[in-house]
Amino acid sequence: MEGADLNNTTIISSNLADNIREITQQPGEDILLFGSPTATHALMELDLIDGYWLFVNPVILGKGIPLFKGVQDKTKLKLVNTTQFNCGVTELNYVVAR
């Protein structure tokens, strides 16, 4: 990626759960998982997600990969913040209520 600052970036291509657990033991900020439903599903199954930033776009596609596909157990979420952008997108920021 030309011009990207990757000094504070870790790319994980295998052993997702083990790598995430290792990273969470290190000092630092939040881990952001962006644009990977497959990785999100795997981390949800392992209860390794602490919060969700959901962006609701004012477009109905009619198809796609469901974010919560295959979820077996109820997970309670607590709404922390909402933001509505001028383009019509609404951000919903939730933490997992454990």
C-alpha positions in Angstrom: 0.0 0.0 0.0 1.7 3.1 -1.2 1.9 5.9 1.4 0.4 3.7 4.1 1.9 3.8 7.6 2.1 0.2 8.6 4.4 0.7 11.6 1.6 0.0 14.0 -0.2 -2.7 11.9 -0.2 -6.4 12.2 -1.5 -8.5 9.3 -2.7 -11.9 10.4 -3.0 -14.6 7.7 -3.2 -17.7 9.8 -4.0 -18.9 13.3 -6.4 -16.0 13.8 -7.6 -16.8 17.3 -4.1 -17.5 18.7 -2.7 -14.3 17.1 -5.6 -12.2 18.4 -5.2 -13.6 22.0 -1.4 -12.9 21.8 -2.0 -9.3 20.6 -4.6 -8.6 23.4 -1.9 -9.5 26.0 0.3 -6.7 24.7 0.0 -3.0 25.7 -1.8 -0.8 23.3 -5.2 0.3 22.0 -8.1 -1.5 20.5 -7.9 -4.0 17.7 -10.0 -3.1 14.6 -11.2 -5.8 12.3 -12.4 -4.3 9.1 -14.2 -5.9 6.1 -13.8 -9.6 6.8 -17.0 -11.4 7.6 -15.2 -14.7 7.7 -12.7 -13.5 10.4 -15.6 -11.8 12.3 -17.6 -15.0 12.3 -14.6 -17.0 13.7 -13.9 -14.4 16.4 -17.6 -14.3 17.4 -17.6 -18.1 17.8 -14.6 -17.8 20.2 -16.1 -14.9 22.1 -13.2 -12.6 21.2 -15.1 -9.6 20.2 -15.7 -6.9 22.8 -17.6 -4.4 20.6 -19.2 -3.6 17.3 -19.2 -0.5 15.1 -22.1 -1.1 12.8 -22.6 1.3 9.9 -26.1 1.3 8.4 -26.1 2.5 4.8 -29.3 3.8 3.3 -29.2 1.3 0.5 -30.9 -2.1 0.3 -28.8 -4.6 -1.6 -30.9 -7.7 -1.4 -27.9 -9.9 -1.0 -24.5 -10.2 0.7 -22.8 -11.9 3.5 -24.8 -11.7 6.8 -22.7 -10.4 9.7 -24.5 -12.5 12.3 -24.8 -15.7 10.2 -24.9 -18.9 12.2 -24.9 -17.3 15.6 -26.3 -19.8 18.1 -26.2 -18.0 21.4 -27.8 -14.7 22.3 -25.2 -11.9 22.9 -26.4 -8.8 24.7 -25.1 -5.5 23.4 -25.0 -2.1 25.1 -25.3 1.0 22.8 -22.5 3.4 23.6 -22.9 6.0 20.8 -24.6 6.8 17.6 -23.5 9.1 14.8 -25.4 10.2 11.8 -23.4 11.4 8.9 -24.5 13.9 6.2 -24.4 11.1 3.5 -27.2 9.3 5.4 -25.0 6.6 7.0 -25.6 6.0 10.7 -22.9 4.5 12.9 -24.0 2.4 15.9 -21.3 1.7 18.4 -22.0 -1.2 20.8 -20.0 -3.0 23.5 -20.7 -6.6 24.4 -22.5 -6.7 27.8 -20.7 -9.4 29.7 
